[in-house]
């Protein structure tokens, strides 16, 4: 068995991602505490939101026709039933939904999103380390490449976290004015999609991520992306999906962010690779003499070659892929490339325990 770790990038985030892992494992929580110490950002609060609905169950009593809010009192460990009329309940439910929307909006800010996803991946790695589950090779999509570099010990935990914090800040701060978007186009030839992007005259849109066989992401101004999505559907695309991103990522429009990151990387020490890492920029393995600083700076303004990265990992003999972090997108990409491999996702307690049991069996 040859194991490859996959680390997701921005767009995979969801509010409360990994919450049951955080509640269940002290080693997982320690990673969040460490990231908070390094960055000054309460990353647990960003990831899980301001609300704490733990132990709350909402039930309608058919006899009294009242809403019962059953709250587990943590001090007495007893259930307390609080009667509320329907109007009170609706108002509180509305308030909860509004708070949730605020929490989601904050998590989706690039300066927080990248750090939140990185932290989750690193915390899961800590749990896998305890179970003696290791990868022979790793890679990530965009932001996820930093998780792979930290895993391979090229970047220290501390430097990796600080660089990703700065990367997220730069990509948000230097994103050009306007409304930006990305979208995944599924089932359309690259040449046709490029022609569509070139035909849009209402704004900037270009090919950005070559995700897998039959899927390419486009990036640019929201109106132009929307028009390209419509034209792609007309041209026969099987599916188009707008992504949860907020900037013209992996395009020339983030040149300032790329330059700022390059200066920041001058303060970082890079070490030898403990395990191989495949880079997004060309889908090939990093070599020890690669200029990693230049590669990571160009990473922001260059297309992601994830399709080629998958092919490289398969050619390296990897037969077991483990996606570490929110979502199941990356393993779905691998599935399009090969049906003869084992695929695992770790994004909650159940998937963690199932993966550990199967890999250790």
PLY file of the C-alpha trace (Angstrom):
ply
format ascii 1.0
element vertex 361
property float x
property float y
property float z
element edge 360
property int vertex1
property int vertex2
end_header
0.00 0.00 0.00
1.34 3.42 -1.00
-0.47 6.34 0.61
-0.90 9.85 -0.75
-2.31 12.67 1.37
-4.51 15.31 -0.32
-5.18 18.71 1.24
-8.13 20.88 0.14
-8.01 24.57 -0.65
-10.24 27.60 -0.33
-13.87 26.95 -1.25
-14.10 23.71 0.75
-14.88 25.50 4.00
-18.15 25.11 5.92
-19.16 26.60 9.24
-18.48 24.16 12.12
-16.23 21.98 9.95
-14.49 19.46 12.18
-16.48 20.48 15.27
-16.99 16.91 16.49
-13.25 16.25 16.15
-12.57 19.41 18.17
-15.02 18.32 20.87
-13.67 14.76 21.00
-9.86 14.98 20.92
-7.58 17.11 23.10
-4.68 16.81 20.61
-6.93 18.28 17.94
-7.84 21.23 20.18
-4.17 21.87 20.97
-3.48 22.62 17.31
-6.21 25.28 17.33
-4.76 26.76 20.53
-1.29 26.84 18.98
-2.52 28.58 15.82
-4.34 31.15 17.96
-1.15 31.83 19.92
0.86 32.29 16.72
-1.63 34.52 14.88
-3.65 36.30 17.56
-6.80 35.04 15.83
-9.30 32.87 17.73
-9.42 30.34 14.93
-11.85 28.04 16.77
-14.37 30.88 17.02
-13.87 31.72 13.32
-14.35 28.07 12.32
-17.26 27.16 14.57
-18.99 30.53 14.90
-20.02 32.70 17.81
-23.07 30.64 18.74
-22.92 27.72 21.11
-25.97 25.53 20.54
-24.39 22.50 22.18
-26.94 20.47 24.07
-29.97 22.39 22.77
-32.92 20.43 21.42
-36.04 22.14 20.11
-39.28 20.21 20.44
-42.98 21.00 20.07
-45.18 19.70 22.89
-48.35 18.46 21.18
-50.38 18.56 24.44
-49.62 22.16 25.38
-48.95 23.30 21.77
-45.88 25.11 23.06
-42.31 25.06 21.87
-39.97 23.43 24.38
-36.30 24.33 24.32
-34.52 21.48 26.07
-31.12 22.66 27.25
-28.52 20.37 28.83
-27.22 22.13 31.94
-23.49 21.42 31.91
-23.10 22.04 35.66
-25.84 19.69 36.82
-25.86 17.52 33.67
-29.66 17.64 33.79
-32.08 18.57 31.04
-33.92 21.83 31.62
-37.15 22.41 29.72
-38.01 26.01 28.90
-41.49 26.61 27.49
-41.79 29.20 24.76
-44.72 30.25 22.67
-44.51 29.94 18.90
-43.84 33.65 18.40
-40.92 33.67 20.83
-39.48 30.61 19.17
-39.74 32.11 15.68
-38.00 35.29 16.81
-35.18 33.36 18.42
-34.85 31.09 15.38
-34.58 34.18 13.17
-31.87 35.61 15.42
-29.96 32.32 15.30
-30.11 32.25 11.50
-28.92 35.85 11.28
-26.00 35.07 13.58
-25.16 32.01 11.51
-25.11 34.11 8.33
-22.70 36.55 10.02
-20.48 33.66 11.10
-20.46 32.18 7.59
-19.65 35.55 6.06
-16.70 35.97 8.40
-15.39 32.46 7.74
-15.61 33.13 3.99
-13.29 36.14 4.24
-10.06 35.05 2.58
-7.89 36.23 5.49
-9.77 33.82 7.77
-10.75 31.04 5.34
-7.22 30.01 4.47
-6.10 29.86 8.09
-9.22 27.92 9.14
-8.78 25.24 6.47
-5.05 24.93 7.16
-5.70 24.54 10.90
-8.25 21.79 10.37
-5.89 19.85 8.09
-2.98 20.22 10.53
-5.14 19.13 13.47
-6.23 15.97 11.61
-2.57 15.27 10.78
-1.83 15.37 14.49
-4.48 12.71 15.12
-3.12 10.54 12.29
0.39 10.88 13.72
-0.86 9.35 16.99
-2.26 6.42 14.99
1.04 6.03 13.10
-0.59 6.66 9.72
1.85 8.29 7.32
1.92 9.33 3.68
4.57 8.39 1.13
3.82 11.54 -0.86
1.43 14.49 -0.58
-0.10 17.41 -2.44
-2.75 20.05 -1.97
-4.96 22.21 -4.12
-3.83 25.84 -4.02
-3.81 26.71 -0.30
-3.62 22.98 0.44
-0.05 22.90 -0.88
1.04 24.62 2.34
-0.41 21.77 4.42
1.62 19.37 2.28
4.80 21.43 2.74
4.30 21.50 6.51
3.65 17.75 6.54
6.84 17.15 4.55
8.77 19.34 7.07
9.92 21.76 4.37
8.07 24.40 6.36
7.96 24.36 10.14
4.52 24.44 11.75
5.17 27.99 13.00
6.45 29.37 9.70
3.73 27.61 7.71
0.93 29.05 9.83
2.37 32.58 9.71
2.93 32.45 5.95
-0.64 31.27 5.32
-1.94 34.03 7.59
-0.04 36.59 5.49
-1.06 34.90 2.23
-4.74 35.18 3.13
-4.33 38.79 4.21
-2.47 39.74 1.01
-4.94 37.97 -1.27
-7.80 39.84 0.41
-6.05 43.20 0.75
-4.67 43.31 -2.80
-7.71 41.87 -4.54
-8.73 44.55 -7.07
-11.86 46.57 -6.43
-15.02 45.01 -7.75
-16.91 41.78 -7.31
-14.94 38.66 -8.15
-15.91 35.04 -8.50
-14.81 31.57 -9.58
-16.80 28.72 -11.11
-16.20 25.08 -11.93
-17.15 24.05 -15.46
-17.74 20.32 -15.86
-17.80 18.36 -19.09
-16.56 20.96 -21.56
-13.41 20.87 -23.70
-10.60 23.20 -22.62
-10.33 24.79 -26.08
-14.06 25.60 -26.19
-14.00 27.04 -22.67
-10.99 29.21 -23.50
-12.81 30.55 -26.56
-15.85 31.33 -24.39
-13.72 33.25 -21.86
-12.03 35.19 -24.69
-15.44 36.09 -26.15
-16.71 37.77 -22.96
-16.42 41.54 -23.45
-18.13 42.74 -20.25
-15.21 41.99 -17.95
-12.22 39.85 -17.13
-12.53 36.04 -16.98
-9.95 33.34 -17.65
-9.11 29.66 -17.07
-7.68 29.24 -13.57
-7.68 25.67 -12.21
-7.30 22.48 -14.23
-8.86 20.29 -11.56
-9.27 16.89 -13.18
-10.42 15.13 -16.33
-13.45 17.08 -17.54
-13.37 19.87 -14.96
-11.83 23.34 -15.24
-12.37 26.34 -12.96
-12.63 29.85 -14.34
-11.88 33.04 -12.41
-12.63 36.73 -12.89
-15.19 39.50 -12.47
-18.50 38.14 -11.24
-20.61 39.39 -14.16
-18.11 38.01 -16.68
-17.91 34.68 -14.83
-21.71 34.46 -14.79
-21.87 35.10 -18.54
-19.18 32.49 -19.16
-21.16 30.02 -17.05
-24.27 30.61 -19.18
-22.33 30.28 -22.43
-20.68 27.10 -21.14
-24.11 25.58 -20.47
-25.24 26.56 -23.97
-22.08 24.95 -25.38
-22.92 21.64 -23.70
-21.27 21.74 -20.28
-22.75 19.04 -18.05
-22.69 21.23 -14.98
-21.52 24.68 -13.83
-20.98 25.50 -10.15
-20.09 28.84 -8.59
-17.35 28.42 -5.97
-17.12 29.89 -2.47
-14.23 32.24 -3.19
-13.99 36.02 -3.15
-11.16 37.04 -5.45
-9.64 36.56 -8.92
-7.46 33.74 -7.62
-4.75 32.21 -9.82
-4.87 35.07 -12.31
-2.67 38.05 -13.14
-5.07 40.30 -11.21
-3.38 39.26 -7.94
0.10 40.39 -8.98
0.40 42.73 -5.99
-0.47 39.93 -3.59
2.11 37.71 -5.28
4.82 40.36 -4.92
3.95 41.00 -1.26
4.07 37.28 -0.49
7.44 36.94 -2.22
8.90 39.56 0.14
7.34 37.80 3.13
8.86 34.47 2.07
12.34 35.99 2.35
11.86 35.77 6.13
11.11 32.04 6.00
13.56 29.13 6.28
12.87 26.17 4.02
14.22 22.73 4.95
14.85 19.46 3.13
11.87 17.35 2.09
11.12 14.51 4.51
8.57 13.18 1.99
7.92 14.23 -1.63
5.41 16.97 -2.45
3.80 17.58 -5.84
3.50 21.24 -6.78
0.43 22.87 -8.33
2.28 25.11 -10.74
3.30 22.29 -13.10
2.01 19.04 -11.54
5.54 17.74 -10.92
7.40 16.80 -7.74
9.39 19.48 -5.99
13.13 19.07 -6.42
15.52 20.00 -3.63
17.09 22.76 -5.72
13.74 24.35 -6.69
13.30 28.02 -5.75
10.35 27.36 -3.45
9.92 31.05 -2.63
9.44 31.98 -6.28
7.17 29.00 -6.89
4.87 29.86 -3.97
4.73 33.53 -4.98
3.87 32.65 -8.61
1.38 30.09 -7.28
-1.12 32.90 -6.55
-1.16 34.17 -10.15
-0.69 30.88 -12.01
-3.23 28.20 -12.97
-3.45 25.15 -10.69
-2.41 21.99 -12.55
-4.18 19.54 -10.28
-5.09 17.17 -13.11
-1.38 16.72 -13.88
-0.65 16.46 -10.14
-3.03 13.50 -9.85
-1.39 11.83 -12.84
2.04 12.28 -11.22
0.83 10.73 -7.97
-0.66 7.77 -9.84
2.59 7.34 -11.78
4.42 7.28 -8.43
2.42 4.15 -7.61
0.02 5.64 -5.08
-2.94 3.32 -4.62
-4.50 4.83 -1.49
-5.58 8.49 -1.37
-6.59 10.20 1.88
-8.19 13.66 1.70
-7.52 15.57 4.93
-9.79 18.53 5.66
-13.24 19.80 4.73
-15.15 18.29 1.84
-14.64 15.38 -0.55
-13.75 17.29 -3.69
-10.17 16.12 -4.21
-10.94 12.41 -3.95
-13.75 12.95 -6.46
-11.11 14.37 -8.82
-8.94 11.28 -8.31
-11.92 9.02 -8.95
-12.28 10.56 -12.42
-8.65 9.67 -13.16
-8.61 6.10 -11.82
-11.07 3.50 -10.59
-8.33 1.20 -9.28
-7.44 3.09 -6.11
-8.79 3.34 -2.58
-10.23 6.70 -1.55
-10.72 8.06 1.96
-11.87 11.40 3.36
-11.27 12.64 6.89
-13.49 15.58 7.78
-15.33 14.46 10.94
-15.08 11.95 13.78
-16.86 9.11 11.96
-14.71 9.39 8.83
-11.56 9.66 10.95
-12.31 6.50 12.94
-13.40 4.58 9.83
-10.26 5.56 7.89
-7.94 4.70 10.78
-9.59 1.29 11.25
-9.35 0.42 7.56
-5.78 1.64 7.06
-4.60 -0.19 10.19
-6.42 -3.44 9.39
0 1
1 2
2 3
3 4
4 5
5 6
6 7
7 8
8 9
9 10
10 11
11 12
12 13
13 14
14 15
15 16
16 17
17 18
18 19
19 20
20 21
21 22
22 23
23 24
24 25
25 26
26 27
27 28
28 29
29 30
30 31
31 32
32 33
33 34
34 35
35 36
36 37
37 38
38 39
39 40
40 41
41 42
42 43
43 44
44 45
45 46
46 47
47 48
48 49
49 50
50 51
51 52
52 53
53 54
54 55
55 56
56 57
57 58
58 59
59 60
60 61
61 62
62 63
63 64
64 65
65 66
66 67
67 68
68 69
69 70
70 71
71 72
72 73
73 74
74 75
75 76
76 77
77 78
78 79
79 80
80 81
81 82
82 83
83 84
84 85
85 86
86 87
87 88
88 89
89 90
90 91
91 92
92 93
93 94
94 95
95 96
96 97
97 98
98 99
99 100
100 101
101 102
102 103
103 104
104 105
105 106
106 107
107 108
108 109
109 110
110 111
111 112
112 113
113 114
114 115
115 116
116 117
117 118
118 119
119 120
120 121
121 122
122 123
123 124
124 125
125 126
126 127
127 128
128 129
129 130
130 131
131 132
132 133
133 134
134 135
135 136
136 137
137 138
138 139
139 140
140 141
141 142
142 143
143 144
144 145
145 146
146 147
147 148
148 149
149 150
150 151
151 152
152 153
153 154
154 155
155 156
156 157
157 158
158 159
159 160
160 161
161 162
162 163
163 164
164 165
165 166
166 167
167 168
168 169
169 170
170 171
171 172
172 173
173 174
174 175
175 176
176 177
177 178
178 179
179 180
180 181
181 182
182 183
183 184
184 185
185 186
186 187
187 188
188 189
189 190
190 191
191 192
192 193
193 194
194 195
195 196
196 197
197 198
198 199
199 200
200 201
201 202
202 203
203 204
204 205
205 206
206 207
207 208
208 209
209 210
210 211
211 212
212 213
213 214
214 215
215 216
216 217
217 218
218 219
219 220
220 221
221 222
222 223
223 224
224 225
225 226
226 227
227 228
228 229
229 230
230 231
231 232
232 233
233 234
234 235
235 236
236 237
237 238
238 239
239 240
240 241
241 242
242 243
243 244
244 245
245 246
246 247
247 248
248 249
249 250
250 251
251 252
252 253
253 254
254 255
255 256
256 257
257 258
258 259
259 260
260 261
261 262
262 263
263 264
264 265
265 266
266 267
267 268
268 269
269 270
270 271
271 272
272 273
273 274
274 275
275 276
276 277
277 278
278 279
279 280
280 281
281 282
282 283
283 284
284 285
285 286
286 287
287 288
288 289
289 290
290 291
291 292
292 293
293 294
294 295
295 296
296 297
297 298
298 299
299 300
300 301
301 302
302 303
303 304
304 305
305 306
306 307
307 308
308 309
309 310
310 311
311 312
312 313
313 314
314 315
315 316
316 317
317 318
318 319
319 320
320 321
321 322
322 323
323 324
324 325
325 326
326 327
327 328
328 329
329 330
330 331
331 332
332 333
333 334
334 335
335 336
336 337
337 338
338 339
339 340
340 341
341 342
342 343
343 344
344 345
345 346
346 347
347 348
348 349
349 350
350 351
351 352
352 353
353 354
354 355
355 356
356 357
357 358
358 359
359 360
